[in-house]
Amino acid sequence: MGQLDDAAKAFRAADTALTRAKELAAQRIEAARAARIEARDRLHAAIVAEALAGVPQVDIIRRSGYSRDRVRTILRAGGVEAE
């Protein structure tokens, strides 16, 4: 094969590899997003459970890393009236 044929073949291979890498990256991003949503839902459920168990809101705020307003929003959505 000549230089042009080799270069064209290499370009097509690189282009195919780039397309595949983009597809794989999109799949990994989607999986990470789904895992984040699941973890967030678990955290929110744990916040509600702790509040129902009588844990002070200040402790929930400190342990969760959420702001006071965010914890209140989560508790209200979970059917718990915040302090």
Distance bins in CASP14 RR format, pairs under 12 A and 6 or more apart:
PFRMAT RR
TARGET T0000
AUTHOR 0000-0000-0000
RMODE 2
METHOD distances of the structure
MODEL  1
1 7 0 0 0 0 1 0 0 0 0 0 0
1 8 0 0 0 0 1 0 0 0 0 0 0
1 9 1 0 0 1 0 0 0 0 0 0 0
1 10 0 0 0 0 0 1 0 0 0 0 0
2 8 0 0 0 0 1 0 0 0 0 0 0
2 9 0 0 0 0 1 0 0 0 0 0 0
2 10 0 0 0 0 0 1 0 0 0 0 0
3 9 0 0 0 0 0 1 0 0 0 0 0
3 10 0 0 0 0 0 1 0 0 0 0 0
4 10 0 0 0 0 0 1 0 0 0 0 0
4 11 0 0 0 0 0 1 0 0 0 0 0
5 11 0 0 0 0 0 1 0 0 0 0 0
5 12 0 0 0 0 0 1 0 0 0 0 0
6 12 0 0 0 0 0 1 0 0 0 0 0
6 13 0 0 0 0 0 1 0 0 0 0 0
7 13 0 0 0 0 0 1 0 0 0 0 0
7 14 0 0 0 0 0 1 0 0 0 0 0
8 14 0 0 0 0 0 1 0 0 0 0 0
8 15 0 0 0 0 0 1 0 0 0 0 0
9 15 0 0 0 0 0 1 0 0 0 0 0
9 16 0 0 0 0 0 1 0 0 0 0 0
10 16 0 0 0 0 0 1 0 0 0 0 0
10 17 0 0 0 0 0 1 0 0 0 0 0
11 17 0 0 0 0 0 1 0 0 0 0 0
11 18 0 0 0 0 0 1 0 0 0 0 0
12 18 0 0 0 0 0 1 0 0 0 0 0
12 19 0 0 0 0 0 1 0 0 0 0 0
13 19 0 0 0 0 0 1 0 0 0 0 0
13 20 0 0 0 0 0 1 0 0 0 0 0
14 20 0 0 0 0 0 1 0 0 0 0 0
14 21 0 0 0 0 0 1 0 0 0 0 0
15 21 0 0 0 0 0 1 0 0 0 0 0
15 22 0 0 0 0 0 1 0 0 0 0 0
16 22 0 0 0 0 0 1 0 0 0 0 0
16 23 0 0 0 0 0 1 0 0 0 0 0
17 23 0 0 0 0 0 1 0 0 0 0 0
17 24 0 0 0 0 0 1 0 0 0 0 0
18 24 0 0 0 0 0 1 0 0 0 0 0
18 25 0 0 0 0 0 1 0 0 0 0 0
19 25 0 0 0 0 0 1 0 0 0 0 0
19 26 0 0 0 0 0 1 0 0 0 0 0
20 26 0 0 0 0 0 1 0 0 0 0 0
20 27 0 0 0 0 0 1 0 0 0 0 0
21 27 0 0 0 0 0 1 0 0 0 0 0
21 28 0 0 0 0 0 1 0 0 0 0 0
22 28 0 0 0 0 0 1 0 0 0 0 0
22 29 0 0 0 0 0 1 0 0 0 0 0
23 29 0 0 0 0 0 1 0 0 0 0 0
23 30 0 0 0 0 0 1 0 0 0 0 0
24 30 0 0 0 0 0 1 0 0 0 0 0
24 31 0 0 0 0 0 1 0 0 0 0 0
25 31 0 0 0 0 0 1 0 0 0 0 0
25 32 0 0 0 0 0 1 0 0 0 0 0
26 32 0 0 0 0 0 1 0 0 0 0 0
26 33 0 0 0 0 0 1 0 0 0 0 0
27 33 0 0 0 0 0 1 0 0 0 0 0
27 34 0 0 0 0 0 1 0 0 0 0 0
28 34 0 0 0 0 0 1 0 0 0 0 0
28 35 0 0 0 0 0 1 0 0 0 0 0
29 35 0 0 0 0 0 1 0 0 0 0 0
29 36 0 0 0 0 0 1 0 0 0 0 0
30 36 0 0 0 0 0 1 0 0 0 0 0
30 37 0 0 0 0 0 1 0 0 0 0 0
31 37 0 0 0 0 0 1 0 0 0 0 0
31 38 0 0 0 0 0 1 0 0 0 0 0
32 38 0 0 0 0 0 1 0 0 0 0 0
32 39 0 0 0 0 0 1 0 0 0 0 0
33 39 0 0 0 0 0 1 0 0 0 0 0
33 40 0 0 0 0 0 1 0 0 0 0 0
34 40 0 0 0 0 0 1 0 0 0 0 0
34 41 0 0 0 0 0 1 0 0 0 0 0
35 41 0 0 0 0 0 1 0 0 0 0 0
35 42 0 0 0 0 0 1 0 0 0 0 0
36 42 0 0 0 0 0 1 0 0 0 0 0
36 43 0 0 0 0 0 1 0 0 0 0 0
37 43 0 0 0 0 0 1 0 0 0 0 0
37 44 0 0 0 0 0 1 0 0 0 0 0
38 44 0 0 0 0 0 1 0 0 0 0 0
38 45 0 0 0 0 0 1 0 0 0 0 0
39 45 0 0 0 0 0 1 0 0 0 0 0
39 46 0 0 0 0 0 1 0 0 0 0 0
40 46 0 0 0 0 0 1 0 0 0 0 0
40 47 0 0 0 0 0 1 0 0 0 0 0
40 64 0 0 0 0 0 1 0 0 0 0 0
40 66 0 0 0 0 0 1 0 0 0 0 0
40 70 0 0 0 0 0 1 0 0 0 0 0
40 74 0 0 0 0 1 0 0 0 0 0 0
41 47 0 0 0 0 0 1 0 0 0 0 0
41 48 0 0 0 0 0 1 0 0 0 0 0
41 74 0 0 0 0 0 1 0 0 0 0 0
41 77 0 0 0 0 0 1 0 0 0 0 0
41 78 0 0 0 0 0 1 0 0 0 0 0
42 48 0 0 0 0 0 1 0 0 0 0 0
42 49 0 0 0 0 0 1 0 0 0 0 0
42 64 0 0 0 0 0 1 0 0 0 0 0
43 49 0 0 0 0 0 1 0 0 0 0 0
43 50 0 0 0 0 0 1 0 0 0 0 0
43 60 0 0 0 0 0 1 0 0 0 0 0
43 63 0 0 0 0 0 1 0 0 0 0 0
43 64 1 0 0 1 0 0 0 0 0 0 0
43 65 0 0 0 0 1 0 0 0 0 0 0
43 66 0 0 0 0 1 0 0 0 0 0 0
43 70 0 0 0 0 0 1 0 0 0 0 0
43 71 0 0 0 0 0 1 0 0 0 0 0
43 74 0 0 0 0 1 0 0 0 0 0 0
44 50 0 0 0 0 0 1 0 0 0 0 0
44 51 0 0 0 0 0 1 0 0 0 0 0
44 60 0 0 0 0 0 1 0 0 0 0 0
44 64 0 0 0 0 1 0 0 0 0 0 0
44 66 0 0 0 0 1 0 0 0 0 0 0
44 70 0 0 0 0 1 0 0 0 0 0 0
44 71 0 0 0 0 1 0 0 0 0 0 0
44 73 0 0 0 0 1 0 0 0 0 0 0
44 74 1 0 1 0 0 0 0 0 0 0 0
44 75 0 0 0 0 1 0 0 0 0 0 0
44 76 0 0 0 0 0 1 0 0 0 0 0
44 77 1 0 0 1 0 0 0 0 0 0 0
44 78 1 0 0 1 0 0 0 0 0 0 0
44 79 0 0 0 0 0 1 0 0 0 0 0
44 80 0 0 0 0 0 1 0 0 0 0 0
45 51 0 0 0 0 0 1 0 0 0 0 0
45 52 0 0 0 0 0 1 0 0 0 0 0
45 64 0 0 0 0 0 1 0 0 0 0 0
45 74 0 0 0 0 1 0 0 0 0 0 0
45 75 0 0 0 0 0 1 0 0 0 0 0
45 77 0 0 0 0 0 1 0 0 0 0 0
45 78 0 0 0 0 1 0 0 0 0 0 0
45 79 0 0 0 0 0 1 0 0 0 0 0
45 80 0 0 0 0 0 1 0 0 0 0 0
46 52 0 0 0 0 0 1 0 0 0 0 0
46 53 0 0 0 0 0 1 0 0 0 0 0
46 55 0 0 0 0 0 1 0 0 0 0 0
46 60 0 0 0 0 1 0 0 0 0 0 0
46 63 0 0 0 0 1 0 0 0 0 0 0
46 64 0 0 0 0 1 0 0 0 0 0 0
46 66 0 0 0 0 0 1 0 0 0 0 0
46 71 0 0 0 0 0 1 0 0 0 0 0
46 74 0 0 0 0 1 0 0 0 0 0 0
46 75 0 0 0 0 0 1 0 0 0 0 0
46 78 0 0 0 0 0 1 0 0 0 0 0
47 53 0 0 0 0 0 1 0 0 0 0 0
47 54 0 0 0 0 0 1 0 0 0 0 0
47 55 0 0 0 0 1 0 0 0 0 0 0
47 57 0 0 0 0 1 0 0 0 0 0 0
47 59 0 0 0 0 0 1 0 0 0 0 0
47 60 1 0 1 0 0 0 0 0 0 0 0
47 61 0 0 0 0 1 0 0 0 0 0 0
47 62 0 0 0 0 0 1 0 0 0 0 0
47 63 0 0 0 0 1 0 0 0 0 0 0
47 64 1 0 1 0 0 0 0 0 0 0 0
47 65 0 0 0 0 0 1 0 0 0 0 0
47 66 1 0 0 1 0 0 0 0 0 0 0
47 70 0 0 0 0 1 0 0 0 0 0 0
47 71 1 0 0 1 0 0 0 0 0 0 0
47 72 0 0 0 0 0 1 0 0 0 0 0
47 73 0 0 0 0 0 1 0 0 0 0 0
47 74 1 0 1 0 0 0 0 0 0 0 0
47 75 1 0 0 1 0 0 0 0 0 0 0
47 76 0 0 0 0 0 1 0 0 0 0 0
47 77 0 0 0 0 1 0 0 0 0 0 0
47 78 0 0 0 0 1 0 0 0 0 0 0
47 79 0 0 0 0 0 1 0 0 0 0 0
47 80 0 0 0 0 1 0 0 0 0 0 0
47 82 0 0 0 0 0 1 0 0 0 0 0
48 54 0 0 0 0 0 1 0 0 0 0 0
48 55 0 0 0 0 0 1 0 0 0 0 0
48 57 0 0 0 0 0 1 0 0 0 0 0
48 60 0 0 0 0 1 0 0 0 0 0 0
48 64 0 0 0 0 0 1 0 0 0 0 0
48 71 0 0 0 0 1 0 0 0 0 0 0
48 72 0 0 0 0 0 1 0 0 0 0 0
48 73 0 0 0 0 0 1 0 0 0 0 0
48 74 1 0 0 1 0 0 0 0 0 0 0
48 75 1 0 0 1 0 0 0 0 0 0 0
48 76 0 0 0 0 1 0 0 0 0 0 0
48 77 0 0 0 0 1 0 0 0 0 0 0
48 78 1 0 1 0 0 0 0 0 0 0 0
48 79 1 0 0 1 0 0 0 0 0 0 0
48 80 1 0 1 0 0 0 0 0 0 0 0
48 81 0 0 0 0 0 1 0 0 0 0 0
48 82 0 0 0 0 0 1 0 0 0 0 0
49 55 0 0 0 0 1 0 0 0 0 0 0
49 60 0 0 0 0 0 1 0 0 0 0 0
49 64 0 0 0 0 0 1 0 0 0 0 0
49 74 0 0 0 0 0 1 0 0 0 0 0
49 75 0 0 0 0 0 1 0 0 0 0 0
49 78 0 0 0 0 0 1 0 0 0 0 0
49 79 0 0 0 0 0 1 0 0 0 0 0
49 80 0 0 0 0 1 0 0 0 0 0 0
50 56 0 0 0 0 1 0 0 0 0 0 0
50 57 0 0 0 0 1 0 0 0 0 0 0
50 58 0 0 0 0 0 1 0 0 0 0 0
50 59 1 0 0 1 0 0 0 0 0 0 0
50 60 1 0 1 0 0 0 0 0 0 0 0
50 61 0 0 0 0 0 1 0 0 0 0 0
50 62 0 0 0 0 0 1 0 0 0 0 0
50 63 0 0 0 0 1 0 0 0 0 0 0
50 64 0 0 0 0 1 0 0 0 0 0 0
50 66 0 0 0 0 0 1 0 0 0 0 0
50 71 0 0 0 0 1 0 0 0 0 0 0
50 74 0 0 0 0 0 1 0 0 0 0 0
50 75 0 0 0 0 1 0 0 0 0 0 0
50 80 0 0 0 0 1 0 0 0 0 0 0
51 57 1 0 0 1 0 0 0 0 0 0 0
51 58 0 0 0 0 0 1 0 0 0 0 0
51 59 0 0 0 0 1 0 0 0 0 0 0
51 60 1 0 0 1 0 0 0 0 0 0 0
51 61 0 0 0 0 0 1 0 0 0 0 0
51 63 0 0 0 0 0 1 0 0 0 0 0
51 64 0 0 0 0 0 1 0 0 0 0 0
51 71 0 0 0 0 1 0 0 0 0 0 0
51 72 0 0 0 0 0 1 0 0 0 0 0
51 74 0 0 0 0 1 0 0 0 0 0 0
51 75 1 0 1 0 0 0 0 0 0 0 0
51 76 0 0 0 0 0 1 0 0 0 0 0
51 77 0 0 0 0 0 1 0 0 0 0 0
51 78 0 0 0 0 1 0 0 0 0 0 0
51 79 0 0 0 0 1 0 0 0 0 0 0
51 80 1 0 1 0 0 0 0 0 0 0 0
51 81 0 0 0 0 1 0 0 0 0 0 0
51 82 1 0 0 1 0 0 0 0 0 0 0
51 83 0 0 0 0 1 0 0 0 0 0 0
52 60 0 0 0 0 0 1 0 0 0 0 0
52 75 0 0 0 0 1 0 0 0 0 0 0
52 78 0 0 0 0 1 0 0 0 0 0 0
52 79 0 0 0 0 1 0 0 0 0 0 0
52 80 1 0 0 1 0 0 0 0 0 0 0
52 81 0 0 0 0 0 1 0 0 0 0 0
52 82 0 0 0 0 0 1 0 0 0 0 0
53 59 0 0 0 0 0 1 0 0 0 0 0
53 60 0 0 0 0 0 1 0 0 0 0 0
53 80 0 0 0 0 0 1 0 0 0 0 0
54 60 0 0 0 0 1 0 0 0 0 0 0
54 75 0 0 0 0 0 1 0 0 0 0 0
54 80 0 0 0 0 1 0 0 0 0 0 0
54 83 0 0 0 0 0 1 0 0 0 0 0
55 61 0 0 0 0 0 1 0 0 0 0 0
55 62 0 0 0 0 0 1 0 0 0 0 0
55 63 0 0 0 0 1 0 0 0 0 0 0
55 64 0 0 0 0 0 1 0 0 0 0 0
55 71 0 0 0 0 0 1 0 0 0 0 0
55 75 0 0 0 0 0 1 0 0 0 0 0
55 80 0 0 0 0 0 1 0 0 0 0 0
55 83 0 0 0 0 0 1 0 0 0 0 0
56 62 0 0 0 0 1 0 0 0 0 0 0
56 63 0 0 0 0 0 1 0 0 0 0 0
56 68 0 0 0 0 0 1 0 0 0 0 0
56 71 0 0 0 0 0 1 0 0 0 0 0
56 82 0 0 0 0 0 1 0 0 0 0 0
56 83 1 0 0 1 0 0 0 0 0 0 0
57 63 0 0 0 0 0 1 0 0 0 0 0
57 64 0 0 0 0 0 1 0 0 0 0 0
57 66 0 0 0 0 0 1 0 0 0 0 0
57 67 0 0 0 0 0 1 0 0 0 0 0
57 68 1 0 0 1 0 0 0 0 0 0 0
57 69 0 0 0 0 0 1 0 0 0 0 0
57 70 0 0 0 0 0 1 0 0 0 0 0
57 71 1 0 0 1 0 0 0 0 0 0 0
57 72 1 0 0 1 0 0 0 0 0 0 0
57 74 0 0 0 0 0 1 0 0 0 0 0
57 75 1 0 0 1 0 0 0 0 0 0 0
57 80 0 0 0 0 1 0 0 0 0 0 0
57 81 0 0 0 0 0 1 0 0 0 0 0
57 82 1 0 0 1 0 0 0 0 0 0 0
57 83 1 0 1 0 0 0 0 0 0 0 0
58 64 0 0 0 0 0 1 0 0 0 0 0
58 65 0 0 0 0 0 1 0 0 0 0 0
58 66 0 0 0 0 0 1 0 0 0 0 0
58 68 0 0 0 0 1 0 0 0 0 0 0
58 71 0 0 0 0 1 0 0 0 0 0 0
58 82 0 0 0 0 0 1 0 0 0 0 0
58 83 0 0 0 0 1 0 0 0 0 0 0
59 65 0 0 0 0 0 1 0 0 0 0 0
59 68 0 0 0 0 0 1 0 0 0 0 0
59 71 0 0 0 0 0 1 0 0 0 0 0
59 83 0 0 0 0 0 1 0 0 0 0 0
60 66 1 0 0 1 0 0 0 0 0 0 0
60 67 0 0 0 0 0 1 0 0 0 0 0
60 68 0 0 0 0 1 0 0 0 0 0 0
60 70 0 0 0 0 0 1 0 0 0 0 0
60 71 1 0 1 0 0 0 0 0 0 0 0
60 72 0 0 0 0 0 1 0 0 0 0 0
60 74 0 0 0 0 1 0 0 0 0 0 0
60 75 0 0 0 0 1 0 0 0 0 0 0
60 80 0 0 0 0 0 1 0 0 0 0 0
60 82 0 0 0 0 1 0 0 0 0 0 0
60 83 0 0 0 0 1 0 0 0 0 0 0
61 67 1 0 0 1 0 0 0 0 0 0 0
61 68 1 0 1 0 0 0 0 0 0 0 0
61 69 0 0 0 0 1 0 0 0 0 0 0
61 70 0 0 0 0 1 0 0 0 0 0 0
61 71 1 0 1 0 0 0 0 0 0 0 0
61 72 0 0 0 0 1 0 0 0 0 0 0
61 74 0 0 0 0 0 1 0 0 0 0 0
61 75 0 0 0 0 0 1 0 0 0 0 0
61 82 0 0 0 0 0 1 0 0 0 0 0
61 83 0 0 0 0 0 1 0 0 0 0 0
62 68 0 0 0 0 0 1 0 0 0 0 0
62 71 0 0 0 0 0 1 0 0 0 0 0
63 71 0 0 0 0 0 1 0 0 0 0 0
64 70 0 0 0 0 1 0 0 0 0 0 0
64 71 1 0 0 1 0 0 0 0 0 0 0
64 72 0 0 0 0 0 1 0 0 0 0 0
64 74 0 0 0 0 1 0 0 0 0 0 0
64 75 0 0 0 0 0 1 0 0 0 0 0
65 71 0 0 0 0 1 0 0 0 0 0 0
65 74 0 0 0 0 0 1 0 0 0 0 0
66 72 0 0 0 0 1 0 0 0 0 0 0
66 73 0 0 0 0 1 0 0 0 0 0 0
66 74 1 0 0 1 0 0 0 0 0 0 0
66 75 0 0 0 0 0 1 0 0 0 0 0
66 82 0 0 0 0 0 1 0 0 0 0 0
67 73 0 0 0 0 1 0 0 0 0 0 0
67 74 0 0 0 0 0 1 0 0 0 0 0
68 74 0 0 0 0 0 1 0 0 0 0 0
68 75 0 0 0 0 0 1 0 0 0 0 0
68 82 0 0 0 0 1 0 0 0 0 0 0
68 83 0 0 0 0 1 0 0 0 0 0 0
69 75 0 0 0 0 0 1 0 0 0 0 0
69 76 0 0 0 0 0 1 0 0 0 0 0
69 82 0 0 0 0 1 0 0 0 0 0 0
70 76 0 0 0 0 0 1 0 0 0 0 0
70 77 0 0 0 0 0 1 0 0 0 0 0
70 82 0 0 0 0 0 1 0 0 0 0 0
71 77 0 0 0 0 0 1 0 0 0 0 0
71 78 0 0 0 0 0 1 0 0 0 0 0
71 80 0 0 0 0 0 1 0 0 0 0 0
71 82 1 0 0 1 0 0 0 0 0 0 0
71 83 0 0 0 0 1 0 0 0 0 0 0
72 78 0 0 0 0 0 1 0 0 0 0 0
72 79 0 0 0 0 0 1 0 0 0 0 0
72 80 0 0 0 0 1 0 0 0 0 0 0
72 81 0 0 0 0 1 0 0 0 0 0 0
72 82 1 0 1 0 0 0 0 0 0 0 0
72 83 0 0 0 0 1 0 0 0 0 0 0
73 79 0 0 0 0 0 1 0 0 0 0 0
73 80 0 0 0 0 0 1 0 0 0 0 0
73 82 0 0 0 0 1 0 0 0 0 0 0
74 80 0 0 0 0 1 0 0 0 0 0 0
74 82 0 0 0 0 1 0 0 0 0 0 0
75 81 1 0 0 1 0 0 0 0 0 0 0
75 82 1 0 1 0 0 0 0 0 0 0 0
75 83 0 0 0 0 1 0 0 0 0 0 0
76 82 1 0 0 1 0 0 0 0 0 0 0
76 83 0 0 0 0 0 1 0 0 0 0 0
END
